[in-house]
Amino acid sequence: MGRAHLVKLNWLSCLPPSPSHLLSLTISPHSSTPALLRSSFSAPRSLSTKRSSAIQASMDASVSSSPKDLPVGLDAKTEEEYASLSSLLQEFTSIPNIDKAWTFKSNTGIGSQAMFSISQANLLANKRRKYALSANISKGSGNSVNFQWSPFPVEMTGVSTVVPSPSGSKLLVVRNPENESPTRFEIWNQGHVEKEFNIPQSVHGSVYCDGWFEGISWNSNETLLAYVAEEASTSKPTFNDSGYKKGGSADKDCGSWKGQGEWEEDWGETYAGKRQPALFLIDINSGQVQPVKGISKSLSVGQVVWAPSTQGLHQYLVFVGWSSNPRKLGIKYCYNRPCALYAVRAPVCASEANDLEIKESPNEDSPVLNLTQSRSSAFFPSFSPDGRFLVFLSGRSSVDSGAHSATDSLHRIDWPVNGHLSSLKIIDVIPIVQSAEDGCFPGLYCSNFIPNPWLSDGCTMIVSSAWGSIQVILSVNVLSGDVSRISPTDSNFSWNLLTLDGDSIIAVFSSPVDVPQIRYGYLVDKEIKNAAWDWSDVSSPIFGCSAKVNFLLSCRQFTILKIPVKDVSECRTKGASKPFEAIFVSNQSKKNDVCDPLIVVLHGGPHSVSLSGFAKSYAFLSSLGYSLLIVNYRGSLGFGEEALQSLPGKVGSQDVNDVITAINHVIDTGVASPSKIAVIGGSHGGFLTTHLIGQAPDKFVAAAARNPVCNLASMVGITDIPDWCYVESYGVEGKTKFTEAPSAEDLALFHSKSPISHISKVFAKIKGGGNRKPETYNFFPPSFSHIGRVKTPTIFVLGAQDLRVPFSNGLQYARALKERGVEVKILMFPNDVHAIERPQSDYEGFLNIAVWFNKYCK
């Protein structure tokens, strides 16, 4: 494939000297003076000059190993471990991802062509390198398939997104600026750039390429593009040495400056500083750009698609709208924000060549129609190929309950051929599944639709969905509502749909111990109802990894465990009483009948799920000789709505008990040792991590918390999702209790649900003897010892730009641990948000976590 791996770099030499890159602090419980500062040396004044010179020469000769030349928090032994582990971590980090894929009809009329958009971590640039790789697909006898790959991938430097036209004859390339420069649109054909347009900030800002508001749609004639971009920046007040300047100034003037103006609210985490998403059209022949008028300023728009065109009738655009009334709450990972499908007339007219072109003076009074008024949520609109159906997902259960994510439902609108959109009937295709029988469909948990998910029959969609701890591929008949699992049922691997090739499927499958591989699926007999699908291996250069990584992974295995609920009598619903799952990764054989140290891995949310797919960071930790227990506690996606809704109101208790039950399960079955257990989690997983080391302080020898929720009482006033604090603390009634001004009762409940409430307040006096009952104190005086609460050495990985769980939450908890003599290490990444996924930050964070766990577990 060409350069399959990044050049291996010495990790220590890559670090810039500036402290703005990383703030790292190691706190020793034994002294307030850092160990490196205590190692300074000064010769006694009585030494002779000759002897002093000899000592100085000796020091100079050994300067390379002097502690003062090491990064803060490292000693010589730890530095060697860093160097060794960093090399292996780079090999895992360099494994690419397939982000998107498309197929096109071949120019020869035989077979087809595929294009894959791939990304790979570029540690030096601290970005993800993007590139494209193509393949010719040919089919032989007996349903055999062959992919003939192009010799090398092509890097897409500066490309924000690419969108092929429906026919595959054109390719839109969007390049968003990193400053106030114009956004660039390029229209490519198979051989060269046909058109290039630079759209200034006065028209609109960057095009949304975020996977949520994102929407770019070609019309059927491939002459117009509808898309979502940041609205044009609003004018700011101008001041000069005489005061306020009336009329402002569009030009840069050294004698004046721009004020800030009124603050504009955004959609929170990952959207800081981004302007309102708005709808635009561009004519790819003339480059004319027109905002779509008539949409209320209170609506943020996204996911636009062209409605089917009918001769002589208005051309409509269908989009999703989110209201900002009463205010914008964080929307990233939050499907509980009310939204609806809307239709608006496109500002177009027929040209002399009978193509559509943008009107010079669009009608600003064109009505915007709400197509889904009877639903509190509607998103991911998709028209069937013949235009008969409009299908969409709904997160109604999330909106109605307040849970940030829940079981989806699928719905259909029969699109009117006469263009009358006033009274459309919504038909339920897949309802919300409350509780499924063992082995049966647990409900729909779909994170997106591919651009064209339809088979040629015009009524069957192909989608990916969580099914317990596994991601599967489903076929859905939108007329009958029949749902079939078409990825192999005899495999615990996870499958991710990439694209369709006619009525065949290109997908990726992987496991916690198997790097992703491409598979090609096809119906064995199309004429048979519920016919079986067959899956062929596809040889691919994309996921190449080193021999060392392959060897380490080949020694690991995984299984999915069913964990019985401990206290079934406390379960209010049938679904809540069903066993939950955990993915257990281990060595294929025990050495001397001794178990490897165990790392308990906890997902965030809490309403998300850890799937049985390949995750580079955790595969790296497993390859170091750790077993992994990846727990999908009740409240996770993929197990039915009743199990999910059993958690709100019980966070910090039910989820904590589920994790402890899972740990005890693997200990009781003899596959894990109780003496060497570490725990790691981020966000709500960090909430559980810090709860566990407080509620079960003797169970864990080390912990790692990434942007953890530690104090709901302090978080509620500064997070972008304060309603989350109410719903997860109170349950469904928290949705109506939510207020921007929490009461003392609210704050008391939040504190009681928080990990910080388990920080020890009881200390025993060291002085004295005998059997006298120790005195207790609500503070930590000198000469006192900790007798039974948090004591687990913990590393914190924090993002300073996190708006979801601001870093002060984790920092407060870390300082409270230090105050009580617990060993703590803090990594603070100044430019990272909640996910901490910038390549250097992700890499350095997991490198430090590995060293931390090795220190206490091995």
ChimeraX attribute file (.defattr): number of C-alpha atoms within 10 A of each C-alpha:
attribute: neighborCount
match mode: 1-to-1
recipient: residues
	/A:1	14
	/A:2	9
	/A:3	8
	/A:4	16
	/A:5	19
	/A:6	16
	/A:7	13
	/A:8	12
	/A:9	14
	/A:10	13
	/A:11	17
	/A:12	13
	/A:13	8
	/A:14	11
	/A:15	15
	/A:16	10
	/A:17	10
	/A:18	8
	/A:19	10
	/A:20	11
	/A:21	15
	/A:22	18
	/A:23	14
	/A:24	17
	/A:25	16
	/A:26	16
	/A:27	22
	/A:28	16
	/A:29	15
	/A:30	11
	/A:31	9
	/A:32	8
	/A:33	11
	/A:34	15
	/A:35	18
	/A:36	17
	/A:37	11
	/A:38	8
	/A:39	10
	/A:40	10
	/A:41	8
	/A:42	8
	/A:43	11
	/A:44	8
	/A:45	8
	/A:46	7
	/A:47	10
	/A:48	11
	/A:49	10
	/A:50	9
	/A:51	11
	/A:52	16
	/A:53	12
	/A:54	12
	/A:55	14
	/A:56	14
	/A:57	12
	/A:58	11
	/A:59	14
	/A:60	11
	/A:61	11
	/A:62	10
	/A:63	12
	/A:64	12
	/A:65	12
	/A:66	16
	/A:67	18
	/A:68	15
	/A:69	13
	/A:70	15
	/A:71	14
	/A:72	16
	/A:73	16
	/A:74	17
	/A:75	17
	/A:76	14
	/A:77	8
	/A:78	14
	/A:79	16
	/A:80	12
	/A:81	14
	/A:82	20
	/A:83	15
	/A:84	13
	/A:85	18
	/A:86	24
	/A:87	16
	/A:88	18
	/A:89	22
	/A:90	21
	/A:91	20
	/A:92	22
	/A:93	22
	/A:94	23
	/A:95	21
	/A:96	23
	/A:97	15
	/A:98	19
	/A:99	11
	/A:100	17
	/A:101	21
	/A:102	21
	/A:103	21
	/A:104	21
	/A:105	18
	/A:106	15
	/A:107	9
	/A:108	7
	/A:109	7
	/A:110	12
	/A:111	17
	/A:112	19
	/A:113	21
	/A:114	22
	/A:115	18
	/A:116	20
	/A:117	21
	/A:118	22
	/A:119	21
	/A:120	20
	/A:121	23
	/A:122	19
	/A:123	22
	/A:124	13
	/A:125	10
	/A:126	13
	/A:127	15
	/A:128	15
	/A:129	17
	/A:130	24
	/A:131	18
	/A:132	17
	/A:133	20
	/A:134	21
	/A:135	18
	/A:136	19
	/A:137	20
	/A:138	15
	/A:139	13
	/A:140	9
	/A:141	6
	/A:142	6
	/A:143	12
	/A:144	12
	/A:145	17
	/A:146	17
	/A:147	18
	/A:148	15
	/A:149	19
	/A:150	12
	/A:151	12
	/A:152	14
	/A:153	19
	/A:154	14
	/A:155	15
	/A:156	17
	/A:157	10
	/A:158	13
	/A:159	15
	/A:160	18
	/A:161	18
	/A:162	19
	/A:163	17
	/A:164	20
	/A:165	20
	/A:166	17
	/A:167	12
	/A:168	16
	/A:169	13
	/A:170	17
	/A:171	19
	/A:172	22
	/A:173	20
	/A:174	21
	/A:175	20
	/A:176	21
	/A:177	17
	/A:178	10
	/A:179	10
	/A:180	12
	/A:181	14
	/A:182	20
	/A:183	22
	/A:184	19
	/A:185	21
	/A:186	18
	/A:187	21
	/A:188	17
	/A:189	15
	/A:190	10
	/A:191	6
	/A:192	8
	/A:193	14
	/A:194	14
	/A:195	15
	/A:196	16
	/A:197	18
	/A:198	13
	/A:199	18
	/A:200	15
	/A:201	18
	/A:202	13
	/A:203	17
	/A:204	24
	/A:205	27
	/A:206	28
	/A:207	27
	/A:208	23
	/A:209	17
	/A:210	13
	/A:211	11
	/A:212	17
	/A:213	23
	/A:214	17
	/A:215	23
	/A:216	25
	/A:217	22
	/A:218	20
	/A:219	19
	/A:220	17
	/A:221	13
	/A:222	17
	/A:223	16
	/A:224	23
	/A:225	20
	/A:226	25
	/A:227	26
	/A:228	29
	/A:229	28
	/A:230	20
	/A:231	21
	/A:232	18
	/A:233	13
	/A:234	11
	/A:235	15
	/A:236	15
	/A:237	17
	/A:238	19
	/A:239	17
	/A:240	13
	/A:241	9
	/A:242	7
	/A:243	9
	/A:244	14
	/A:245	15
	/A:246	9
	/A:247	9
	/A:248	15
	/A:249	16
	/A:250	10
	/A:251	6
	/A:252	9
	/A:253	10
	/A:254	7
	/A:255	8
	/A:256	17
	/A:257	18
	/A:258	17
	/A:259	12
	/A:260	10
	/A:261	11
	/A:262	9
	/A:263	6
	/A:264	10
	/A:265	16
	/A:266	21
	/A:267	21
	/A:268	20
	/A:269	22
	/A:270	20
	/A:271	16
	/A:272	14
	/A:273	11
	/A:274	18
	/A:275	21
	/A:276	22
	/A:277	25
	/A:278	26
	/A:279	25
	/A:280	24
	/A:281	24
	/A:282	21
	/A:283	18
	/A:284	21
	/A:285	13
	/A:286	12
	/A:287	16
	/A:288	16
	/A:289	19
	/A:290	21
	/A:291	22
	/A:292	20
	/A:293	20
	/A:294	15
	/A:295	22
	/A:296	11
	/A:297	11
	/A:298	15
	/A:299	17
	/A:300	23
	/A:301	28
	/A:302	27
	/A:303	25
	/A:304	27
	/A:305	24
	/A:306	21
	/A:307	22
	/A:308	22
	/A:309	16
	/A:310	12
	/A:311	7
	/A:312	8
	/A:313	11
	/A:314	17
	/A:315	21
	/A:316	21
	/A:317	22
	/A:318	25
	/A:319	28
	/A:320	26
	/A:321	28
	/A:322	21
	/A:323	17
	/A:324	17
	/A:325	9
	/A:326	7
	/A:327	11
	/A:328	18
	/A:329	20
	/A:330	22
	/A:331	20
	/A:332	18
	/A:333	14
	/A:334	20
	/A:335	22
	/A:336	22
	/A:337	24
	/A:338	20
	/A:339	25
	/A:340	21
	/A:341	25
	/A:342	21
	/A:343	23
	/A:344	21
	/A:345	20
	/A:346	24
	/A:347	25
	/A:348	21
	/A:349	16
	/A:350	13
	/A:351	11
	/A:352	8
	/A:353	7
	/A:354	9
	/A:355	14
	/A:356	20
	/A:357	22
	/A:358	20
	/A:359	15
	/A:360	11
	/A:361	9
	/A:362	18
	/A:363	14
	/A:364	11
	/A:365	9
	/A:366	15
	/A:367	13
	/A:368	17
	/A:369	16
	/A:370	18
	/A:371	22
	/A:372	17
	/A:373	14
	/A:374	10
	/A:375	16
	/A:376	18
	/A:377	28
	/A:378	27
	/A:379	24
	/A:380	22
	/A:381	20
	/A:382	26
	/A:383	24
	/A:384	22
	/A:385	17
	/A:386	11
	/A:387	16
	/A:388	17
	/A:389	21
	/A:390	20
	/A:391	24
	/A:392	20
	/A:393	24
	/A:394	25
	/A:395	27
	/A:396	24
	/A:397	22
	/A:398	22
	/A:399	22
	/A:400	15
	/A:401	20
	/A:402	26
	/A:403	29
	/A:404	25
	/A:405	26
	/A:406	31
	/A:407	27
	/A:408	23
	/A:409	23
	/A:410	22
	/A:411	20
	/A:412	22
	/A:413	18
	/A:414	15
	/A:415	20
	/A:416	15
	/A:417	13
	/A:418	9
	/A:419	15
	/A:420	11
	/A:421	14
	/A:422	10
	/A:423	8
	/A:424	13
	/A:425	14
	/A:426	17
	/A:427	14
	/A:428	16
	/A:429	21
	/A:430	21
	/A:431	15
	/A:432	21
	/A:433	17
	/A:434	18
	/A:435	21
	/A:436	17
	/A:437	10
	/A:438	8
	/A:439	9
	/A:440	10
	/A:441	20
	/A:442	23
	/A:443	27
	/A:444	27
	/A:445	25
	/A:446	17
	/A:447	15
	/A:448	14
	/A:449	19
	/A:450	19
	/A:451	17
	/A:452	16
	/A:453	21
	/A:454	23
	/A:455	20
	/A:456	12
	/A:457	12
	/A:458	18
	/A:459	17
	/A:460	21
	/A:461	22
	/A:462	25
	/A:463	24
	/A:464	25
	/A:465	25
	/A:466	27
	/A:467	24
	/A:468	26
	/A:469	27
	/A:470	22
	/A:471	27
	/A:472	23
	/A:473	23
	/A:474	21
	/A:475	21
	/A:476	21
	/A:477	20
	/A:478	23
	/A:479	14
	/A:480	11
	/A:481	16
	/A:482	13
	/A:483	20
	/A:484	16
	/A:485	21
	/A:486	20
	/A:487	25
	/A:488	16
	/A:489	10
	/A:490	6
	/A:491	10
	/A:492	20
	/A:493	25
	/A:494	26
	/A:495	28
	/A:496	22
	/A:497	25
	/A:498	23
	/A:499	24
	/A:500	24
	/A:501	20
	/A:502	14
	/A:503	14
	/A:504	16
	/A:505	22
	/A:506	22
	/A:507	23
	/A:508	19
	/A:509	21
	/A:510	20
	/A:511	23
	/A:512	26
	/A:513	27
	/A:514	19
	/A:515	23
	/A:516	26
	/A:517	19
	/A:518	22
	/A:519	21
	/A:520	21
	/A:521	22
	/A:522	19
	/A:523	18
	/A:524	13
	/A:525	12
	/A:526	12
	/A:527	8
	/A:528	9
	/A:529	7
	/A:530	15
	/A:531	13
	/A:532	17
	/A:533	18
	/A:534	17
	/A:535	21
	/A:536	15
	/A:537	13
	/A:538	16
	/A:539	14
	/A:540	15
	/A:541	15
	/A:542	20
	/A:543	17
	/A:544	17
	/A:545	18
	/A:546	14
	/A:547	10
	/A:548	11
	/A:549	17
	/A:550	14
	/A:551	11
	/A:552	17
	/A:553	19
	/A:554	14
	/A:555	14
	/A:556	21
	/A:557	17
	/A:558	21
	/A:559	15
	/A:560	18
	/A:561	19
	/A:562	14
	/A:563	22
	/A:564	16
	/A:565	20
	/A:566	14
	/A:567	11
	/A:568	14
	/A:569	8
	/A:570	10
	/A:571	14
	/A:572	12
	/A:573	15
	/A:574	13
	/A:575	22
	/A:576	24
	/A:577	20
	/A:578	22
	/A:579	18
	/A:580	24
	/A:581	23
	/A:582	27
	/A:583	23
	/A:584	22
	/A:585	23
	/A:586	26
	/A:587	22
	/A:588	11
	/A:589	12
	/A:590	11
	/A:591	9
	/A:592	6
	/A:593	9
	/A:594	12
	/A:595	21
	/A:596	23
	/A:597	22
	/A:598	29
	/A:599	27
	/A:600	23
	/A:601	25
	/A:602	27
	/A:603	23
	/A:604	20
	/A:605	21
	/A:606	27
	/A:607	25
	/A:608	21
	/A:609	25
	/A:610	25
	/A:611	26
	/A:612	26
	/A:613	23
	/A:614	18
	/A:615	18
	/A:616	19
	/A:617	18
	/A:618	19
	/A:619	24
	/A:620	25
	/A:621	20
	/A:622	25
	/A:623	22
	/A:624	14
	/A:625	19
	/A:626	27
	/A:627	25
	/A:628	28
	/A:629	25
	/A:630	27
	/A:631	28
	/A:632	30
	/A:633	30
	/A:634	28
	/A:635	30
	/A:636	30
	/A:637	30
	/A:638	29
	/A:639	32
	/A:640	28
	/A:641	24
	/A:642	23
	/A:643	26
	/A:644	26
	/A:645	27
	/A:646	22
	/A:647	25
	/A:648	26
	/A:649	20
	/A:650	17
	/A:651	24
	/A:652	22
	/A:653	16
	/A:654	18
	/A:655	23
	/A:656	20
	/A:657	18
	/A:658	23
	/A:659	26
	/A:660	18
	/A:661	17
	/A:662	27
	/A:663	23
	/A:664	16
	/A:665	17
	/A:666	18
	/A:667	16
	/A:668	12
	/A:669	9
	/A:670	13
	/A:671	18
	/A:672	24
	/A:673	18
	/A:674	18
	/A:675	14
	/A:676	20
	/A:677	25
	/A:678	28
	/A:679	27
	/A:680	25
	/A:681	22
	/A:682	26
	/A:683	24
	/A:684	25
	/A:685	24
	/A:686	28
	/A:687	31
	/A:688	32
	/A:689	31
	/A:690	34
	/A:691	27
	/A:692	26
	/A:693	26
	/A:694	23
	/A:695	22
	/A:696	17
	/A:697	17
	/A:698	17
	/A:699	19
	/A:700	26
	/A:701	21
	/A:702	25
	/A:703	27
	/A:704	32
	/A:705	28
	/A:706	27
	/A:707	32
	/A:708	31
	/A:709	31
	/A:710	31
	/A:711	23
	/A:712	28
	/A:713	22
	/A:714	17
	/A:715	21
	/A:716	23
	/A:717	14
	/A:718	15
	/A:719	21
	/A:720	23
	/A:721	24
	/A:722	20
	/A:723	23
	/A:724	25
	/A:725	24
	/A:726	28
	/A:727	24
	/A:728	25
	/A:729	25
	/A:730	21
	/A:731	21
	/A:732	18
	/A:733	16
	/A:734	21
	/A:735	20
	/A:736	12
	/A:737	13
	/A:738	17
	/A:739	14
	/A:740	9
	/A:741	9
	/A:742	17
	/A:743	10
	/A:744	10
	/A:745	9
	/A:746	21
	/A:747	16
	/A:748	13
	/A:749	16
	/A:750	23
	/A:751	19
	/A:752	17
	/A:753	26
	/A:754	22
	/A:755	25
	/A:756	26
	/A:757	16
	/A:758	19
	/A:759	21
	/A:760	20
	/A:761	17
	/A:762	17
	/A:763	21
	/A:764	17
	/A:765	18
	/A:766	13
	/A:767	8
	/A:768	8
	/A:769	9
	/A:770	5
	/A:771	6
	/A:772	7
	/A:773	9
	/A:774	14
	/A:775	10
	/A:776	13
	/A:777	13
	/A:778	9
	/A:779	13
	/A:780	18
	/A:781	11
	/A:782	8
	/A:783	9
	/A:784	16
	/A:785	15
	/A:786	18
	/A:787	13
	/A:788	17
	/A:789	19
	/A:790	27
	/A:791	24
	/A:792	25
	/A:793	22
	/A:794	28
	/A:795	25
	/A:796	28
	/A:797	29
	/A:798	32
	/A:799	25
	/A:800	19
	/A:801	19
	/A:802	25
	/A:803	20
	/A:804	23
	/A:805	29
	/A:806	23
	/A:807	25
	/A:808	21
	/A:809	21
	/A:810	28
	/A:811	19
	/A:812	15
	/A:813	20
	/A:814	25
	/A:815	15
	/A:816	16
	/A:817	23
	/A:818	19
	/A:819	13
	/A:820	23
	/A:821	20
	/A:822	20
	/A:823	20
	/A:824	21
	/A:825	22
	/A:826	23
	/A:827	20
	/A:828	23
	/A:829	26
	/A:830	17
	/A:831	15
	/A:832	18
	/A:833	23
	/A:834	22
	/A:835	17
	/A:836	23
	/A:837	15
	/A:838	18
	/A:839	19
	/A:840	20
	/A:841	24
	/A:842	18
	/A:843	22
	/A:844	20
	/A:845	23
	/A:846	19
	/A:847	24
	/A:848	21
	/A:849	23
	/A:850	22
	/A:851	17
	/A:852	20
	/A:853	26
	/A:854	18
	/A:855	12
	/A:856	16
	/A:857	19
	/A:858	10
